[in-house]
Amino acid sequence: MDWLIWGGAALSVLGLIGLVWCIVTVMRARKAGLDDEAMRAVMQRVLPRNLGSLFLSVIGLMMVIVGISFS
């Protein structure tokens, strides 16, 4: 079950990298002083990636827990 643990850890790290990317993107948009419409467009583009990254992190952590439980 080591492969499940390491695979889950890798998936969690990928999700974490995605979440950090989303945070940086929104912070750059806020610092740019965009108007309301442009900010909404940035948020609409970032939201699905944010949810996908969160999903990857959760699935990865589940894989780690299952791998630890079975080994």
C-alpha positions in Angstrom: 0.0 0.0 0.0 3.0 2.3 -0.2 2.1 3.3 -3.7 -1.3 4.5 -2.4 0.2 6.6 0.3 2.8 8.2 -2.0 0.3 8.7 -4.8 -2.1 10.3 -2.4 0.6 12.6 -1.1 1.6 13.6 -4.6 -2.0 14.3 -5.4 -2.4 16.4 -2.3 0.8 18.4 -3.2 -0.6 19.1 -6.7 -3.8 20.3 -5.1 -1.9 22.5 -2.7 0.1 24.0 -5.6 -3.2 24.7 -7.4 -4.7 26.4 -4.4 -1.6 28.6 -4.0 -1.8 29.5 -7.7 -5.5 30.6 -7.2 -4.5 32.7 -4.2 -1.7 34.4 -6.1 -3.9 35.0 -9.2 -6.6 36.7 -7.1 -4.1 38.8 -5.1 -2.6 40.0 -8.4 -6.0 41.0 -9.7 -6.8 42.9 -6.5 -3.5 44.7 -6.6 -4.1 45.7 -10.2 -7.1 47.6 -9.1 -9.4 46.1 -11.8 -13.0 47.4 -12.2 -15.9 45.2 -11.0 -16.5 43.5 -14.4 -12.8 42.6 -14.9 -12.6 41.3 -11.3 -15.7 39.2 -11.8 -14.1 37.7 -15.0 -10.9 36.8 -13.1 -13.0 35.2 -10.3 -15.1 33.3 -12.7 -11.9 31.9 -14.3 -10.3 31.0 -11.0 -13.3 29.5 -9.2 -13.4 26.2 -11.1 -9.6 25.7 -10.8 -9.9 26.5 -7.1 -12.6 23.8 -6.6 -10.6 21.3 -8.7 -7.5 21.9 -6.6 -9.5 21.5 -3.4 -10.9 18.2 -4.8 -7.5 16.9 -5.7 -6.2 17.7 -2.2 -9.2 15.9 -0.6 -8.9 12.9 -2.8 -5.1 12.7 -2.1 -5.6 12.9 1.6 -8.3 10.2 1.4 -5.8 8.0 -0.5 -3.2 8.5 2.2 -5.7 7.6 4.9 -6.8 4.5 3.1 -3.2 3.5 2.4 -2.3 3.9 6.1 -5.3 2.0 7.2 -4.6 -1.0 4.9 -0.9 -1.3 5.6 
